């Protein structure tokens, strides 16, 4: 094998260090990959000088996306949705989700993104089942907010003929003795009537 040269200065004195990198995904888990870090003592250049790590990291992300798709599908099944129902309301080809789940075909990036949205917001299936009707979608959203509101400390709503406003706030335990009202736990929702 031909000895590699530094792409910056041309030196053949470069050294290689293998480094472990952990790639994480909330739904897909994590994968550890080995990446190459080159160093040139002549010019001081360090890093992936030959673009070898891009493919390794991309492959890990694709694997995690497949796992995320399978986990999202499993979650939706546990929520009581059948695969045929999900495929029907989303307009997917029959058995698409089954093929993704068993690994017969790989989900596309948009397919994985859709499953991620559905895992976070399963009520989107109800919206899809109602042909994405805007008014029904608003009602589904408000119903879900009302169902979740029991977990919050403060709830303020205001409504007029043209607008609905909702503000909710949840206290989060910072440690055993204190609680804090964090901005991340405040939700404001304003919906204009059409």
N, C-alpha and C positions, 0 to 999 in steps of 0.2 A: 504494500500500500504506500502511496506517495505521501511523504511528510507534508503536513499543511503549513502554509505560510501565513503570517499575520496580514490581513487584508488592508491594514493601515500603513505599515512600514515595510512589509515584505520579509521580515525576519522569520527564520525557521526555528527560532528558540522558544516557541510558544509551549506552554504547559497546559495540561487538561486536568480539571478536577470535576469529578462526578458529584452531584448534589441531589438530594431527595427533595421533591416538592410535592406538597399535599394539595390536591385540587378538591374543593368541597362544593357540595350542592345540597340545599336544604331537603330536597325530595329524593335526590339520587344517591346521597351518601358521600363518600369520599374515595379518592384513588390516590395512591402514591406513585409518582413517576420519577424516573431518574433523568436529570437534565445535565447537559455538558456546559461547563463554565471554563472558557479558555482565558489565559493570561499571557500577555506579551511583556517580558521584562525590559525590552528595548524601548518601546514607546509608551508602556503603561496601560495599553488597551485591555479591558477585561469584559467578558460577557459571552453571549452566544454569537461568536464571530462568524459562524458559518450557517446560521439559521437552521440548525438541526433540531432545536427544541420545539419549534412551532408545530411540527407534525405530531410529536409525542404528546404535547399538551392538548392539541386539537382532538386527537384520538381519545384521550381521557375524558374530555368534555362531551364527546359524542356518546361514549359509554355511560356517563352519568346522566345524559339526557334520556337514553333508553331506559335506565333504571327509574328516572323520575316519571317517565310516561307510564311505566308499569305500576309504580306506586300510586300515581294519581288515579289510574283506572281502578286499582284495588280500593282506594278510598271511596270513589264514587259508588262502587258496588256495595261497600259496607254501609253507605248512606241510603241504600235501598233502590238505587237506579240500575236498571238492566242495561247491558251493552246495546241491545237492539233499540231501546228507548233513546239512549244518548245518540246513537248513529242516526236514528230517524229525525230527531228534533234539530240536529246539527247539519243534516243533509249529507252525512258521510256514506260512503259505499258500505253495503252490508258486509259484516265481519271484519271491517277495518280495525276496530279496537281489539278484537280477538287476535288478529294477526300481530298487532303491536304487542299485546300482552304476552303472547307465547314466543315472541321473537321471530316469527315467520317472515315478517317484513319490519323494516326500521321506520319509525315515525319521522316525518319531515320536521324541520325546525318550527314551522308554523303550527304543526300538529301538536308538538310538545308544548309550545307556548299556550295554545288553546287549553290543553289539559291542565297546565299550571294555573291558568285563570279559573278553570272550573273547580280545581281543588281548593282554591282560596275562596271563590264565590260560587258555590254549587247552585245557588238560586238563579244563576244565569241560565241553567237548563229550563227553569220555569218560564223565564223570559223567552227563550227560544221556542218552547212548546206553544207559546202564545204568539207566534209569528213576529216576534220582536216589536210588538205593539208598544209604543212609547208610554201611553197612559197606564197600561197594565204593568209595564216595567217599573214605573214610578210607584204603583201600589205595592208591587212585590218588594221593592226596596224599602218602602215605609213599613211594611209588615215585618220585614227582617230586622229593621232598626228597632221597632217596638219590642220584638221578641228578645233582642239583645239588651235592651235598655235596663232590664232588671239588675244587671251587673254594675250599673253606674251610680255614682253618688249624687250627681246633680243633673237634672234634665230641665231644659227650658225650651218651650216651643212657642212660636208665634205664627199666626196665619192671617192672611188677608185674602181678598178675592183673587189676587194675582200671584201670591207667593206663599210658600210654606218655609219656615225657618226652624231648624232644630239645633240645639247646642247640648252636648252631653259631656260630662267630665267624670273621670274615674281616678280614685286615689290608688297609688301603687305603694306597696310596702318597700321602703328603702332598707330598713333593717328591722329587727324585732320590735323596737320601741317607737319608731317614727314612721309616719307616712308622708308622702309628698304628692302634690298635684303637679304632674309632669305635662308639658305641652304635648308630648307624643300621645297622651291618653285623652286628649280633648278632640272632639269631632264636631265640626260645624257643617251643616248641610242646608243648603238653600235650593229650593226647587221652584221654578217659575211655572205658573199655570199657562197652558197654551190656549 
